[in-house]
Amino acid sequence: MEGQNQNMKILCLHGFRTSGKFLQKQISKWDPSLFLHHFQMDFPDGLFSAGGKSDIEGIFPPPYFEWFQFNKEFTEYTNLEECISHLCQYITHNGPFHGLLGFSQGATLGALLLGYKAQGKVLKEHPPFKMFVSISGSKFREPSICEVAYKDKINVKSVHFIGAKDWLKLPSEDLATAFHDPLIIRHPQGHTVPRLDEESTEQLRKWIANIVFDNKDSISKGEEHDEQETRKVDTPNEMQNNIIDDDNNNQINALESATTEEEIPKEMQNKIIINNNHQINASEFAGKEHKEVIQDKSINTQIDASQDAL
């Protein structure tokens, strides 16, 4: 999305039998200065077309999608492994991503990916995720999945939106316990992406500001390290080996034939000192980069619709 910080990308996973465009519309009800001015947000559609009626029919136009299928107790899943493989390929091809955001089925799936990555099961070559936004998410219930994904606290900064009237309130609270030091933002609404009041907006703003600051600090340290490494490579050997013009070759020949400092003409000594100083000065400018952050604006609208949780 034009005007966003191209260095920080968030993968946004929609809810059951909705779409990426619908989640984008839901998020647009939030103050655009929260996410849209700091991140490049990617809203892909689920891997499978909706296999039944969508709760947003008549509210938002089709097509509708789902990430995987499940039984009524949410203990058996169909096409989950295929979905995980698809998302890992998508992340690898379109990333790297700084974080994940999800609503309902999308949040449940996002937390699973983070847990699997923490245990080395998926995305081993992808950089660590720095943030996770869960809206009405929950844990998977199948024991073999839980034993891996939620084995240890997931060390990713996370914020969890939990609605007082959401029928997934308790599962959402349980999901938050899977993360290290989660931020929980409560709202009085049901199973939806909530409109944020002033207090919740400020909580989220501070949380995002810390993540943006940490990212900029990390980039600065990385650039400083790269510059130091560049100097190590560029300076010592080049000062010894890059004297390739005829004048310098003559100086080398004279040095090799001289047995004492007095035998080297003073004019030639001065030239050697000047040339070496030029090489030192030039090496100090190696390896610098420049980055800029461009901001964009977004329309803030509201859509509140009851949806299936998963």
Sequence and secondary structure as in RCSB ss.txt:
>XXXX:A:sequence
MEGQNQNMKILCLHGFRTSGKFLQKQISKWDPSLFLHHFQMDFPDGLFSAGGKSDIEGIFPPPYFEWFQFNKEFT
EYTNLEECISHLCQYITHNGPFHGLLGFSQGATLGALLLGYKAQGKVLKEHPPFKMFVSISGSKFREPSICEVAY
KDKINVKSVHFIGAKDWLKLPSEDLATAFHDPLIIRHPQGHTVPRLDEESTEQLRKWIANIVFDNKDSISKGEEH
DEQETRKVDTPNEMQNNIIDDDNNNQINALESATTEEEIPKEMQNKIIINNNHQINASEFAGKEHKEVIQDKSIN
TQIDASQDAL
>XXXX:A:secstr
 TTS TT EEEEE  TTB HHHHHHHHTTS TTTTTTT EEE    SEE SS  TTTTTS S  EES EE TTS 
 EESHHHHHHHHHHHHHHH   SEEEEETHHHHHHHHHHHHHHTTSS TTS    EEEEES      HHHHHHHT
SS B SEEEEEEETT TTHHHHHHHHTTBSS EEEEES  SS     HHHHHHHHHHHHHHHHHHHHHHHHHHHH
HHHHHHHHHSHHHHHH   SHHHHHHHHHHHH SSGGGS HHHHHHHHHHHHHHHHHHTT S             
          
